[in-house]
Amino acid sequence: MATTSRKDYYAVLGVPHDADQKTVKRAFRDLARTHHPDRSSEPDAQERFEEITEAYAVLSDPGRRSEYDRHGTASLDGISVEDLLAGLDLGDLFGGGGTPGFGEDDAWPGGFFTGRRGRLADREADIEIALTVPLTTVLGGGTGTVTVRRPGPCGVCGGSGVAPGTRPRSCGRCGGTGSLVIERRRGALVMRQVATCSACGGTGAVVERPCPACAGSGSAEQSESVTLRIPPGIAEGTALRLPGKGMPPPLGGGRHGDAFVVVRTVADPRFERHGADLWHTEEVTVPDAVLGTRLTVAALDGDVVLSVPPGTQPGTVLGIAGRGLPRSGSGHGRGDLRVRVDVRVPDRPGEEELRLYRQLRDLRTAPEPGPVVPRAAGGAAEPREDTAPGPEDGRDRWWRRWWHRLTG
């Protein structure tokens, strides 16, 4: 086998011999991103990248790894580099093009064998922008304005990166092509790879006098104000897409990325949002909780009257149907306004209030006298223990009269 390295593959990836597949994959991903020729300016980046890729091709295959553990590189004799690397799928390793420098439609990241940068040249990275809106906008819909900040062509040099009145010269190392063809021989095997020229960074030109405004980068931050429509009932954390408002492609062609506006609700001291429902807390006095009352509750679209039934306990939740937010995605209907009742106990009651509370306590704790049973002539009447239900409401009083009538 003609391999690019005879080193210990475990040492190449920096993992122990008993490393699991997840550890091997993570080590290769980190090393590949560091040493990829499109990203690293080190002179041996291409060779180092080939080395770690070959090591991963062996250690990621359970069969080849087992043979390698038993016989070392001798187990790979007769296997070409192409056969070793054929079918190695890196799509899930690098996220299918979501990682800069790695294309999902290339067999190898950044065009290791093809010399292409994959889909990075076709579409650049997306950006994310936060937007907060009030609950009233969520209720009825509306618009929101965001500021999109991204790099754009420098206004002084027009994106060329050179000082005004000057021109870049053609790169002497690559002849102005921006790439180098590297040829290596391993026995009868000839490997040709196309790598980005490290002298010019793939542009094919060398800037001798950079633009003073952008320091030769050719770009400057640009701001753009964009107004977008907020649909009624938009869910918390929804991302609205602005096509073509993302990062520009660095190679001077292809498509811009997209901007995603993440919409969140501004905190409102009156309400808590739970999906399409709104939660609100109302305080009532102890007498109102015992006797019942009617409250005027503020909803987003006007006041509403809420009936608090007698005997309402602290923490009781009363619902008002259809006074919440529009239901996102359903096309019709609204959530509910849920009112949590908090019973307010006076912390400094007056003397008269304390006297009434004491009377109420005595009234609720005093034992009820039992019915009087007549004794024989000349004797005093004495109370008789009665097992009939006590007079707590109208039904109990009816049972008590029935009980007395039954017992005579």
C-alpha positions, 0 to 999 in steps of 0.5 A: 500500500502507498500511504501518506504516512507510516506513523501510529494512526492513534498518535496521528489523531491524538487518541488512546488505543481503546478510544470509541468511535465517537472519540475518534470522530471528534478528534478527526473533526477538530484536526481536519478543521484546523489543518484543512488547506483552505483554512490553514496557512501552514506550509505542511497543511495539505500533507498534515490533512492527508495524514489525519484523513488516512488515519481516520479512514482506518480507525473509523472502519471496525474491520480495518481497525481490528486488522491494524491493531493486530498487524499494524500497517502491514495489514494494509499492504496492497490497498491503494489510497483511493481504495482506502478513502473510497466511500468514506462519508463525511456528510454527518461529520461536518454537518452537510455543508453547515461548517465553513470550508466543508461542502456537502456535495464534495466527497472530501471537505473543501475539495480535497480531491476535486479542488472545489470549495463545495457549496460555500461558494454557492451560498454563504452563512446565515445570520440571526437577529433578535426582535422583541414585540409587545403582546398587542402585536402578537394579538393583532399582528403588525410589523417589526423593524430590524437592523441587519449588519453584515460585511459589504464592499469597502466604499473606498476601494470598491471591494478590491482591497487595494489603495485607490490609484493602485492595482494588485499584481499577479501572484508569482507563485500560482501564476494568477490562478489562485491554486497549486497542483501538487503531485506526489508519487508513492511507488507506482501511484501518482497523486495529484491534488489541487490546493489553494495558493497560500501566497495569495489566498486563492485570489491569484493576486497580491496586494502591495498597497492595501486600502487604508480604509479596510486594511486590504480586506476589501470589506466594511460593515454595512447596516440595512434597516428591514421591516417585516410583517409579524403575523397574529399569534406568532409563537414565541421564538419563531424565526422569520427568514429574510432571503439573501440578507445573510453573509456575502460569499467570500469568493466574489460569486454565488449567493448570499446567506439568509438572515433569520429574525427570532421573534420573542415577546416583551415582558408584560407586568400584567400577563404571563404568556403560555402559548396562546393562553395569558395568565393574570393574577388578581387579589381579593379580600377575605370577605370577597373570597368567602362571600363571592364577588365580581371583578373587572379584569383587564384583558389585552383587548378591553376589560372583562367582568369575572365572577368569583364564586363564594368559597374561592380558595387561594390559588384558584384559577378561573378561566375566561374563554377566548380572551387570550392570543390567537392560536398560531397555525390553527387559522382561527380561535384564541386562547384563554385568559386564566386568572389566578386568585390570590386572597389578600389577608390584612397584615395590620387590621384595625381594632374593630376588624380584629373584634369581628374576626374574633367573633367569627372565630368564636362562632365557627369554633363554638359547639352547637347545643344538642336538642332538649329532651323533656324529663318526667313530671317535676324533673328538669329538662337536660340536653340529649346527644343528637347524632343528626346532621348539624344545621350548616345549610338549607339541606341540613336544616331539612334533614334535621327537621325530618330527624326530629319528626322521625324520633318524636 
